[in-house]
Amino acid sequence: MLEVGEDFPRLMHGNVTPGVISARYEINIEPLLSQDIGLTTALKKLEMI
């Protein structure tokens, strides 16, 4: 389970030009795998348990 925080690679309205009307991207998750928070922690953060 990966937490999507401020440092997670993503496209947002504030970082693309107004002329972009559609976009698609792929990310390399290999560098992010060390940040795995696990299922239990993810469920706690979602207040599911």
Buried (B, 14 or more C-beta within 10 A) or exposed (E): EEEEEEEEEEEEEEEEEEEEEEEEEEEEEEEBEEEEEEEEEBEEEEEEE
